[in-house]
Amino acid sequence: MLLARMAADRLTVMTDAAAAYGDAVRLPLGPKTLYFFNHPDHVRRVLTDNSANYHKGIGLVHARRALGDGLLTSEGELWRAQRKVIQPVFQARRINRQAGVIAEEAAALAERLRRTAGTGPVDIRQEMTSLTLGVLGRTLLDADLGAYESIGEAFEIVQDQAIFEMMSLSSVPSWVPLPLQLRFRKARAELDRIVAALADERRRRPASDGTRDDVLSRLVDATADERDPAARRARMRDELVTLLLAGHDTTASTLSWTLYLLDRHPEVGDRLRAEVDEVLGDRLPTIEDMHRLTYTSMVLQEVMRLYPAVWLLPRKALAEDEIGGYRVPAGADVVLCPYTLHRHPEFWDEPDRFDPERFAKGRAAGRHRYAYVPFGAGPRVCVGSSLGLLEATVVLVVLLRRLRLSVPAGHRVRAEPMLTLRVKGGLPMTVRPRD
């Protein structure tokens, strides 16, 4: 049954459907029918040209019960109000100032990993997850999330619940005492506690000159007029949890896949290290180095082509539409899949091959603009894409400058399509200092 296959191996279902039936496929999933579109013209229609007709679709509606009304799941005026509060934090001038913070955190991780050399494999996915969460705490919240040891586990449980809600395709009452539901309630209560502590600390210690421009300060200000304390806490929790969950897990996934692919393709790793040595020497990277790390940028773009962190974009059609000559009825559940789109043989030669040269200067000139959408497109394009790319670049070059990381022989690495496209079961890698 297709519904059971989708729950067990949704990435394979989408890949097989695109290969067998082409760019427009109807997938019957129990009481639902998914309209799966996989051509760049279709992507442009849904995300840009007629984006007002498409709200967040199947799965994310159910995930709202786990994630709340944050930027990822909200719609309409609420979404516009949230975006208005958060958008200024991601302006280029402010983001560029964070390169030094990211480099410091990456250097500290590199030193911790260096000390594990010879002691056996380290779970690099977990290390990247912890690192990116800490970086977001400092860069977006101006807060040390390391003081809250339970936050990482709480985020994992919330993500598990969100996936359960998305894949159920129907509403399971929240009062049903399923083990996952019980764990989720406990995790959400812990996140409530952490958010309240962060907000209380910020109110007690505002910037001396009143110029703090981080997300936490802006949310404290934006919710100051909310008279209901419970509503104020819920709004802050929803927005912070969504921002931190989406922001740290996407970059952690990209970095994990990058380190895996560099181990699989040592010639690419050698060329990348040569560029890092030439540009940086023995120092940490700065924002001024970014434009000189051209091959590093090509590598990261190719990683995000093969393993886009946001692997699925679900939408719901508000009114009837036509996509690529196919009728889409009002209320239809529409899905776009960057994972299959980025491997479309019409737009990518040898699409399954890892080849950073695809993104060399001039190579993209004839490529369809919507054949590559690692951060989405249109009005709801990822607000944090610049920070994510900066973080991935800085962390990668710091690690490569100091370490060699290898997957143990015989270990099979597989993709796990959760909220992001993660490495299933973690990514064990052995650590050696660079000679």
Number of C-alpha atoms within 10 A of each C-alpha: 8 13 18 11 13 16 17 12 12 18 22 14 17 21 15 13 18 21 13 9 10 14 18 18 19 13 17 13 16 11 8 14 14 18 22 22 25 23 25 22 16 21 27 18 19 26 23 18 13 14 18 14 17 23 22 19 20 22 22 24 24 23 25 18 16 26 25 21 23 23 24 21 22 19 15 9 9 13 16 13 13 18 15 11 14 22 12 17 20 18 14 11 10 15 20 16 13 19 23 15 16 26 23 17 18 24 19 13 19 20 14 11 21 18 13 15 17 11 9 11 17 20 14 25 25 18 16 22 20 19 22 28 23 21 25 23 20 19 22 22 23 17 18 15 20 15 10 12 9 14 17 18 11 20 21 15 20 25 22 19 21 25 20 20 21 24 19 15 18 13 12 13 8 12 8 9 10 11 8 14 21 13 17 22 17 15 20 19 13 17 23 18 14 18 20 17 13 18 18 12 12 17 13 8 9 12 12 7 6 8 9 14 16 20 23 23 21 17 20 18 12 16 16 11 9 12 9 10 11 9 12 18 18 18 19 22 23 22 24 22 22 20 20 19 22 20 20 22 26 24 25 28 25 27 25 23 27 22 24 21 17 20 17 14 13 11 11 19 20 13 13 24 19 15 19 23 15 12 15 17 12 11 10 17 23 17 14 10 14 16 9 14 20 15 20 24 21 19 25 20 23 20 25 25 25 22 25 27 27 25 27 21 18 20 26 22 22 15 13 12 19 11 17 13 9 12 11 16 15 14 14 21 23 23 23 24 23 29 26 28 28 27 21 23 13 11 17 15 12 12 17 13 11 18 18 18 13 16 18 13 10 8 10 11 9 8 11 12 13 21 22 23 21 23 21 22 18 16 11 16 14 17 21 18 17 16 23 21 16 20 25 23 22 27 25 21 23 24 23 21 23 18 19 20 23 19 21 13 7 6 10 9 15 12 15 16 20 21 21 23 22 26 22 14 13 18 25 20 22 19 23 17 19 12 6
